[in-house]
Amino acid sequence: LSGAPGIPIMTRAQRSHPLDPLSAAEIAVAVATVRAAGRTPEVRDSMRFVEVVLLEPEKNVVALADAYFFPPFQPSLLPRTKGGPVIPSRLPPRRARLVVYNKQTNETSIWVVELSEDAMEYAECEATVKDFPPFIEAMKKRGIDDMELVMVDAWCAGYYSDADAPNRRLGKPLIFCRTESDNPMENGYARPVEGIHVIVDMQNNVVIEFEDRKFVPLPPPDHLRNYTTGETRGGVDRSDVKPLIISQPEGPSFRITGSFVEWQKWNFRVGFTPKEGLVIHSVAYVDGNRGRRPIAHRLSFVEMVVPYGDPNEPHYRKNAFDAGEDGLGKNAHSLKKTETTRV
């Protein structure tokens, strides 16, 4: 393949572009490497991996990859000296960045692993609260004997005063309760349990504060709570909405090669991190005779905050930082194609 006059460009054998998200194998290697570095079995067992992501390379490494190793090969991006362009033999190795919380020492560390689970904490918080005898009694007072129906959502404690102990890892769970439905996808958030105040020490898995402040009856079961089709809940769907059919008989107008997307005159690379979710790299526009014009180096949804705006307990503290506290990427779900889609 020939790029610019006098500069021969040959494809290089590279499995991953520097901006490709970590593969499952790379994540496994990174985690195993950090675990092996633990001094004792106790230290290794106490490790909680908050984040395992690609350590994004410098812009010059990305330019080098796009110039010589991956299509659409742009020799103009090659580093140059007085003697001409510098043709590298290989790219720098990919690296993973890991944020590790040690439950035993209550310390957080950052690791970088050169390459050739936090959902557990949610489950531990729920188990801690549901095993707490005063909480069990409070639920019985509300007519709930089956703790399998109870949902405990771990929310960040926030910081309102020094009493919130910013040097401790605390959680203030919100409580919900499903009905006796056998539907595994039941929307339990339709029945909040209010009047109960709980603070959990997330490091030691203990309830450190508990108050049953006010008895609030549970909302009655709502047959519309699961947003299912009308056939399953009494035939209450609207019938005056005409079908909407979206079809591309000649295929899509975009092309995907690995993480590289080409759409009409646009092209970019797609990445993914646990915190931000979708990350778009190296956005460019093919601008006629000017060629590929860079538009943006990196685009992502850095943060999203939803203030609920209710001054009452416990809703006034529902101001979750969805990226920083919970992770947009970790809470993303893949869409699945179904036979019938109602619009």
C-alpha positions as CSV (number, residue, x, y, z in Angstrom):
1,L,0.0,0.0,0.0
2,S,1.4,3.4,-0.9
3,G,0.6,6.5,1.2
4,A,2.3,9.7,0.2
5,P,4.9,10.1,-2.5
6,G,8.2,8.5,-1.4
7,I,6.8,6.9,1.8
8,P,6.0,3.2,1.5
9,I,3.3,2.1,3.9
10,M,3.0,-1.5,4.9
11,T,0.4,-3.0,7.2
12,R,1.7,-4.2,10.5
13,A,0.5,-7.2,12.5
14,Q,-1.3,-5.6,15.5
15,R,-4.2,-7.3,17.2
16,S,-5.5,-4.2,19.1
17,H,-5.6,-0.6,18.3
18,P,-4.3,1.6,21.2
19,L,-7.8,2.9,21.8
20,D,-9.6,-0.5,21.7
21,P,-11.3,-1.3,25.1
22,L,-9.7,-4.0,27.2
23,S,-10.7,-7.5,26.1
24,A,-11.9,-10.0,28.6
25,A,-8.5,-11.7,28.5
26,E,-6.7,-8.5,29.1
27,I,-8.9,-7.7,32.1
28,A,-8.3,-11.2,33.5
29,V,-4.5,-10.8,33.2
30,A,-4.5,-7.3,34.8
31,V,-6.6,-8.5,37.8
32,A,-4.5,-11.6,38.3
33,T,-1.3,-9.6,38.1
34,V,-2.4,-7.2,40.8
35,R,-3.7,-10.0,43.0
36,A,-0.4,-11.8,42.7
37,A,1.4,-8.7,44.0
38,G,-0.5,-8.9,47.4
39,R,1.9,-9.7,50.2
40,T,-0.3,-12.1,52.1
41,P,-3.4,-14.2,51.3
42,E,-5.4,-11.9,53.6
43,V,-4.4,-8.8,51.5
44,R,-5.2,-10.6,48.3
45,D,-8.6,-11.7,49.6
46,S,-9.4,-8.2,50.7
47,M,-8.9,-6.6,47.3
48,R,-11.9,-5.0,45.7
49,F,-11.3,-4.0,42.1
50,V,-13.2,-0.7,41.7
51,E,-12.1,-0.1,38.1
52,V,-10.2,-1.9,35.4
53,V,-9.8,0.2,32.3
54,L,-7.5,0.9,29.4
55,L,-4.8,3.4,30.3
56,E,-5.4,5.6,27.3
57,P,-2.2,6.4,25.4
58,E,-0.8,9.8,24.5
59,K,-2.0,11.5,21.4
60,N,1.2,10.8,19.5
61,V,0.8,7.0,20.1
62,V,-2.8,7.2,18.6
63,A,-1.4,9.2,15.7
64,L,1.3,6.6,15.1
65,A,-1.3,3.8,15.1
66,D,-3.5,5.6,12.6
67,A,-0.5,6.5,10.4
68,Y,1.1,3.1,10.0
69,F,-0.6,0.2,11.8
70,F,-4.3,0.5,11.1
71,P,-6.4,1.7,8.1
72,P,-7.0,4.2,6.7
73,F,-3.2,4.7,7.0
74,Q,-2.2,8.3,7.2
75,P,1.6,8.7,6.6
76,S,1.4,12.4,7.2
77,L,0.9,11.6,10.9
78,L,4.3,9.8,11.2
79,P,6.9,11.6,13.3
80,R,9.6,13.2,11.2
81,T,13.2,14.1,11.4
82,K,15.5,15.9,9.0
83,G,16.1,12.6,7.3
84,G,12.4,11.9,6.7
85,P,9.6,10.1,8.5
86,V,10.4,7.7,11.4
87,I,9.0,4.3,10.6
88,P,8.5,2.4,13.9
89,S,8.7,-1.4,14.1
90,R,5.9,-1.7,16.7
91,L,3.6,0.2,18.9
92,P,4.1,0.7,22.7
93,P,2.4,-2.0,24.7
94,R,-1.1,-1.5,25.9
95,R,-1.6,-0.8,29.6
96,A,-4.4,-1.3,32.1
97,R,-5.2,1.1,34.9
98,L,-6.8,-0.5,38.0
99,V,-8.3,1.2,41.0
100,V,-8.1,-1.2,43.9
101,Y,-9.8,-0.9,47.3
102,N,-8.4,-2.9,50.2
103,K,-11.2,-3.8,52.6
104,Q,-8.8,-4.9,55.3
105,T,-6.8,-1.7,55.5
106,N,-9.5,0.7,54.1
107,E,-7.0,2.0,51.5
108,T,-7.4,2.7,47.8
109,S,-4.5,2.3,45.4
110,I,-4.0,2.8,41.7
111,W,-2.1,0.2,39.7
112,V,-0.8,0.3,36.1
113,V,-0.3,-3.1,34.5
114,E,1.5,-3.5,31.2
115,L,-0.2,-6.0,29.0
116,S,1.6,-8.5,26.4
117,E,-15.8,-6.8,40.2
118,D,-17.5,-3.9,42.4
119,A,-21.0,-5.3,42.1
120,M,-20.0,-7.5,45.1
121,E,-20.3,-4.5,47.4
122,Y,-23.9,-3.9,46.5
123,A,-24.7,-7.5,47.4
124,E,-22.8,-7.4,50.7
125,C,-24.7,-4.2,51.7
126,E,-28.1,-5.8,51.0
127,A,-27.2,-9.0,53.0
128,T,-25.9,-6.9,55.9
129,V,-29.2,-4.9,56.2
130,K,-31.5,-7.9,55.6
131,D,-29.7,-9.8,58.4
132,F,-30.1,-7.0,60.9
133,P,-32.7,-8.0,63.5
134,P,-34.2,-4.5,64.0
135,F,-34.6,-4.1,60.3
136,I,-36.4,-7.5,60.1
137,E,-38.8,-6.3,62.8
138,A,-39.4,-3.0,61.0
139,M,-40.4,-4.9,57.9
140,K,-42.7,-7.3,59.8
141,K,-44.4,-4.2,61.1
142,R,-45.1,-3.3,57.5
143,G,-46.5,-6.7,56.8
144,I,-43.4,-8.1,55.1
145,D,-42.2,-11.5,56.4
146,D,-40.5,-12.7,53.3
147,M,-37.1,-11.0,53.1
148,E,-36.6,-12.3,49.6
149,L,-39.0,-9.7,48.4
150,V,-37.0,-6.8,50.0
151,M,-34.6,-4.8,47.8
152,V,-31.8,-2.8,49.5
153,D,-30.2,-0.3,47.2
154,A,-26.8,1.0,48.5
155,W,-26.6,4.7,47.9
156,C,-23.6,7.0,48.8
157,A,-23.9,8.7,52.1
158,G,-23.1,12.2,50.8
159,Y,-21.5,14.8,53.0
160,Y,-23.6,17.3,54.9
161,S,-21.4,17.8,58.0
162,D,-18.4,16.3,59.9
163,A,-20.8,13.7,61.4
164,D,-20.9,12.0,58.0
165,A,-17.3,10.9,58.5
166,P,-15.7,11.5,55.1
167,N,-12.8,9.3,56.0
168,R,-15.1,6.3,56.2
169,R,-16.8,4.3,53.5
170,L,-20.4,4.6,54.4
171,G,-23.7,3.8,52.6
172,K,-27.2,5.0,53.2
173,P,-29.4,2.4,51.6
174,L,-32.9,3.0,50.2
175,I,-35.4,0.2,50.7
176,F,-38.0,-1.2,48.3
177,C,-40.3,-4.2,48.3
178,R,-41.6,-6.4,45.5
179,T,-45.0,-8.0,45.7
180,E,-45.5,-11.8,45.9
181,S,-45.4,-11.9,42.1
182,D,-43.4,-14.8,40.6
183,N,-42.2,-12.4,37.8
184,P,-38.4,-12.3,38.1
185,M,-38.4,-8.9,36.2
186,E,-40.9,-7.3,38.5
187,N,-40.4,-3.5,39.0
188,G,-39.7,-3.4,42.8
189,Y,-39.1,0.3,42.7
190,A,-42.9,0.8,42.4
191,R,-43.1,0.1,46.1
192,P,-40.7,2.1,48.2
193,V,-40.4,1.4,51.9
194,E,-40.2,4.7,53.8
195,G,-39.6,5.8,57.3
196,I,-36.5,3.6,57.9
197,H,-33.1,5.2,58.4
198,V,-30.0,3.0,57.9
199,I,-26.3,3.7,57.7
200,V,-23.9,0.9,56.8
201,D,-20.2,0.7,57.3
202,M,-19.3,-0.7,53.9
203,Q,-15.8,-1.6,54.9
204,N,-16.8,-3.8,57.8
205,N,-20.3,-4.8,56.6
206,V,-22.1,-3.7,59.8
207,V,-25.1,-1.5,60.4
208,I,-23.9,1.5,62.5
209,E,-27.1,3.5,62.6
210,F,-30.7,2.3,62.5
211,E,-34.0,4.1,63.2
212,D,-37.6,3.2,62.4
213,R,-38.6,6.9,62.4
214,K,-42.1,6.8,60.9
215,F,-44.6,4.2,59.9
216,V,-45.5,4.7,56.3
217,P,-47.9,2.1,54.7
218,L,-46.5,0.3,51.6
219,P,-48.1,1.4,48.3
220,P,-50.7,-1.2,47.1
221,P,-49.7,-3.5,44.2
222,D,-50.1,-1.7,40.9
223,H,-51.0,-3.9,37.9
224,L,-49.2,-1.3,35.7
225,R,-45.9,-1.4,37.6
226,N,-44.0,-3.7,35.2
227,Y,-44.7,-1.8,32.0
228,T,-45.7,-5.1,30.3
229,T,-48.0,-5.5,27.3
230,G,-51.7,-5.2,27.8
231,E,-52.4,-8.9,27.3
232,T,-50.7,-9.6,30.7
233,R,-52.5,-7.0,32.7
234,G,-56.1,-6.7,31.5
235,G,-55.8,-5.4,28.0
236,V,-55.3,-1.7,28.8
237,D,-53.0,-0.8,25.9
238,R,-54.0,2.0,23.6
239,S,-55.4,0.9,20.2
240,D,-55.2,4.2,18.4
241,V,-51.5,4.3,17.7
242,K,-50.6,3.1,14.2
243,P,-47.6,0.8,13.6
244,L,-44.1,2.3,13.0
245,I,-41.9,0.2,10.8
246,I,-38.2,1.1,10.4
247,S,-36.4,-0.7,7.6
248,Q,-33.1,-0.5,5.7
249,P,-33.5,-2.9,2.8
250,E,-30.1,-2.0,1.4
251,G,-28.3,-2.2,4.7
252,P,-27.0,0.6,7.0
253,S,-25.2,3.7,5.8
254,F,-22.3,3.0,8.3
255,R,-19.5,0.5,8.4
256,I,-17.9,-1.0,11.6
257,T,-14.4,-2.5,11.6
258,G,-13.6,-3.6,15.1
259,S,-13.9,-0.3,17.1
260,F,-13.6,1.9,14.0
261,V,-16.8,3.4,12.7
262,E,-17.3,5.1,9.3
263,W,-20.5,6.9,8.7
264,Q,-20.8,8.9,5.4
265,K,-18.0,11.4,5.7
266,W,-17.5,10.9,9.4
267,N,-15.2,8.4,11.1
268,F,-14.3,7.7,14.8
269,R,-13.3,5.0,17.3
270,V,-15.6,3.7,20.0
271,G,-14.4,2.9,23.4
272,F,-16.0,2.0,26.7
273,T,-15.1,2.6,30.4
274,P,-17.0,1.5,33.6
275,K,-17.3,5.1,34.8
276,E,-18.2,7.0,31.6
277,G,-19.8,4.3,29.5
278,L,-19.4,5.2,25.8
279,V,-16.2,7.0,24.8
280,I,-15.7,8.3,21.3
281,H,-12.1,8.9,20.1
282,S,-10.5,10.5,17.2
283,V,-13.6,12.0,15.6
284,A,-12.8,13.3,12.0
285,Y,-14.6,14.5,8.9
286,V,-13.4,13.8,5.4
287,D,-13.6,17.3,4.0
288,G,-13.3,17.1,0.2
289,N,-9.8,17.8,-1.1
290,R,-8.6,18.8,2.4
291,G,-8.8,15.1,3.4
292,R,-9.4,13.9,6.9
293,R,-10.0,16.8,9.2
294,P,-9.7,16.1,13.0
295,I,-12.8,17.3,14.9
296,A,-12.4,16.0,18.5
297,H,-9.7,13.9,20.3
298,R,-12.0,12.4,23.0
299,L,-15.7,12.7,23.8
300,S,-17.5,11.2,26.7
301,F,-20.4,11.7,29.1
302,V,-18.3,12.8,32.1
303,E,-21.1,13.1,34.7
304,M,-24.8,13.0,35.2
305,V,-26.6,14.2,38.3
306,V,-30.4,13.9,38.9
307,P,-31.6,16.0,41.8
308,Y,-35.0,14.6,42.8
309,G,-36.1,17.9,44.3
310,D,-38.2,16.5,47.1
311,P,-37.3,18.0,50.5
312,N,-38.7,15.1,52.5
313,E,-36.7,12.3,54.0
314,P,-35.1,10.3,52.4
315,H,-35.7,11.9,49.0
316,Y,-33.8,15.1,49.7
317,R,-30.5,13.2,49.5
318,K,-31.2,11.5,46.2
319,N,-28.6,13.4,44.2
320,A,-26.7,10.5,42.7
321,F,-23.6,11.2,40.6
322,D,-24.4,8.4,38.2
323,A,-20.9,8.3,36.6
324,G,-18.7,9.1,39.6
325,E,-20.5,7.1,42.2
326,D,-22.1,4.3,40.4
327,G,-20.6,4.2,36.9
328,L,-22.6,4.7,33.7
329,G,-20.7,1.9,32.0
330,K,-21.2,-0.6,34.7
331,N,-24.9,0.0,34.7
332,A,-25.3,-0.1,30.9
333,H,-27.3,-3.0,29.3
334,S,-27.2,-4.4,25.8
335,L,-30.4,-4.1,23.8
336,K,-31.8,-7.4,22.5
337,K,-33.7,-7.8,19.3
338,T,-37.2,-9.2,19.8
339,E,-39.8,-10.5,17.4
340,T,-42.3,-7.7,18.1
341,T,-41.6,-4.1,19.1
342,R,-44.4,-1.9,20.2
343,V,-44.0,1.9,19.7
